[in-house]
C-alpha cells in the first residue's frame, strides 16, 4: 500500500469517526425527545384523572410560579413551525403517540447507520493494521 493510499484511508477513517459521532448525538437527541413525549403523555393522563391539580410553571432563569390547573380537558400542542393547536386530551395523546412512533423509526434508522459506520471503521482499522504489518516486515531478497 502506498503512502497516498494510507493517507486516503486515514482521511476515510476520520470522516467515519465524525459521522459516527454525529449519529451518536442524533441518537441521544431522539432518546431525549422520546422521554419528553412519554412524560407528556403521562402528565396529560394524570391531569385527566383529577378535576384540579397544583403545579409549577417555569417563567425563565430557573424560576417558577405555583399555579392550579383546572382540568378543562383541553391542551395546547405545538405541531411545529411555531404553530400550536388546542386539542382535547385523547387527541393530544394520539398526536404524541404518533410522534413517538416516528421517533422510534428514526432511532432505529440511526442505530442501523451507527452499526454500519462501526463495521466500516473496524474494516478500516483492520486494513491499517495490515498495512502497518506489511511496512514492518523486511523485504525478502531472492
C-alpha positions as CSV (number, residue, x, y, z in Angstrom):
1,X,0.0,0.0,0.0
2,X,1.4,3.4,-1.0
3,X,1.7,6.5,1.2
4,X,-1.1,8.0,-0.8
5,X,-3.4,5.1,-0.2
6,X,-2.6,5.2,3.5
7,X,-3.3,8.9,3.7
8,X,-6.6,8.3,1.9
9,X,-7.5,5.5,4.3
10,X,-6.7,7.8,7.3
11,X,-9.0,10.5,5.9
12,X,-11.8,8.0,5.4
13,X,-11.4,6.8,9.0
14,X,-11.5,10.4,10.3
15,X,-14.7,11.0,8.3
16,X,-16.3,7.8,9.6
17,X,-15.4,8.8,13.2
18,X,-17.0,12.2,12.7
19,X,-20.1,10.6,11.1
20,X,-20.3,8.1,13.9
21,X,-20.1,10.9,16.5
22,X,-22.9,12.8,14.7
23,X,-25.1,9.7,14.7
24,X,-24.5,9.2,18.4
25,X,-25.5,12.8,19.1
26,X,-28.6,12.4,16.9
27,X,-29.5,9.1,18.8
28,X,-29.2,10.9,22.1
29,X,-31.4,13.7,20.9
30,X,-34.1,11.2,19.8
31,X,-33.9,9.4,23.1
32,X,-34.4,12.7,25.0
33,X,-37.4,13.5,22.8
34,X,-38.9,10.1,23.4
35,X,-38.5,10.6,27.2
36,X,-40.1,14.0,26.9
37,X,-43.0,12.7,24.8
38,X,-43.6,9.8,27.2
39,X,-43.6,12.2,30.2
40,X,-46.0,14.5,28.4
41,X,-48.5,11.6,27.8
42,X,-48.2,10.6,31.5
43,X,-48.8,14.2,32.6
44,X,-51.9,14.6,30.3
45,X,-53.3,11.3,31.6
46,X,-52.8,12.4,35.2
47,X,-54.4,15.8,34.5
48,X,-57.5,14.0,33.1
49,X,-57.9,12.0,36.4
50,X,-58.3,14.9,38.7
51,X,-60.5,18.0,38.5
52,X,-57.8,20.3,39.8
53,X,-54.1,20.0,40.4
54,X,-51.2,22.2,41.5
55,X,-48.0,22.6,39.6
56,X,-45.1,25.0,39.0
57,X,-44.9,26.9,35.7
58,X,-41.4,27.9,34.6
59,X,-41.1,31.6,33.8
60,X,-37.4,31.6,33.0
61,X,-33.9,31.5,34.6
62,X,-34.9,28.7,36.9
63,X,-37.8,30.5,38.4
64,X,-41.3,29.1,38.8
65,X,-44.8,30.3,39.7
66,X,-47.0,28.0,41.6
67,X,-50.4,27.6,39.9
68,X,-53.5,25.5,39.8
69,X,-54.6,23.6,36.7
70,X,-58.3,23.2,36.4
71,X,-58.8,20.2,34.1
72,X,-60.7,21.6,31.3
73,X,-59.8,18.6,29.1
74,X,-58.1,20.9,26.6
75,X,-54.4,21.3,26.0
76,X,-52.3,23.3,23.6
77,X,-49.9,21.3,21.4
78,X,-47.0,22.7,19.4
79,X,-47.3,21.0,16.0
80,X,-44.2,22.6,14.5
81,X,-43.1,25.8,12.6
82,X,-44.2,27.9,15.6
83,X,-47.8,26.7,15.3
84,X,-49.8,25.4,18.3
85,X,-53.3,24.0,18.3
86,X,-55.8,23.3,21.0
87,X,-56.7,19.6,21.4
88,X,-58.7,17.6,23.8
89,X,-56.7,15.2,25.9
90,X,-57.3,12.0,23.9
91,X,-56.4,13.8,20.6
92,X,-53.2,15.2,22.2
93,X,-52.2,11.8,23.4
94,X,-52.9,10.3,20.0
95,X,-50.7,13.0,18.4
96,X,-47.9,12.4,20.8
97,X,-48.1,8.6,20.3
98,X,-47.8,9.2,16.6
99,X,-44.8,11.3,17.1
100,X,-43.3,8.7,19.3
101,X,-43.7,6.1,16.6
102,X,-42.0,8.4,14.1
103,X,-39.1,9.0,16.5
104,X,-38.7,5.3,17.2
105,X,-38.4,4.7,13.4
106,X,-35.8,7.4,13.2
107,X,-34.0,6.0,16.2
108,X,-33.9,2.5,14.6
109,X,-32.6,4.0,11.3
110,X,-29.9,5.9,13.2
111,X,-28.9,2.8,15.1
112,X,-28.6,0.9,11.8
113,X,-26.4,3.6,10.4
114,X,-24.3,3.6,13.5
115,X,-23.8,-0.1,13.3
116,X,-22.8,0.2,9.6
117,X,-20.4,3.0,10.3
118,X,-18.9,1.0,13.2
119,X,-18.4,-2.0,10.9
120,X,-16.7,0.2,8.3
121,X,-14.4,1.7,11.0
122,X,-13.4,-1.8,12.1
123,X,-12.7,-2.8,8.5
124,X,-10.6,0.3,8.1
125,X,-8.7,-0.5,11.3
126,X,-8.0,-3.9,10.0
127,X,-6.7,-2.5,6.7
128,X,-4.5,-0.1,8.7
129,X,-3.1,-3.0,10.8
130,X,-2.4,-5.0,7.7
131,X,-0.6,-2.0,6.1
132,X,1.5,-1.4,9.3
133,X,2.5,-5.1,9.4
134,X,3.5,-5.0,5.7
135,X,5.6,-2.0,6.3
136,X,7.4,-3.6,9.3
137,X,8.3,-6.8,7.5
138,X,11.7,-6.5,5.8
139,X,11.6,-7.1,2.1
140,X,12.7,-10.6,1.1
141,X,15.5,-10.9,-1.3
142,X,15.6,-13.8,-3.7
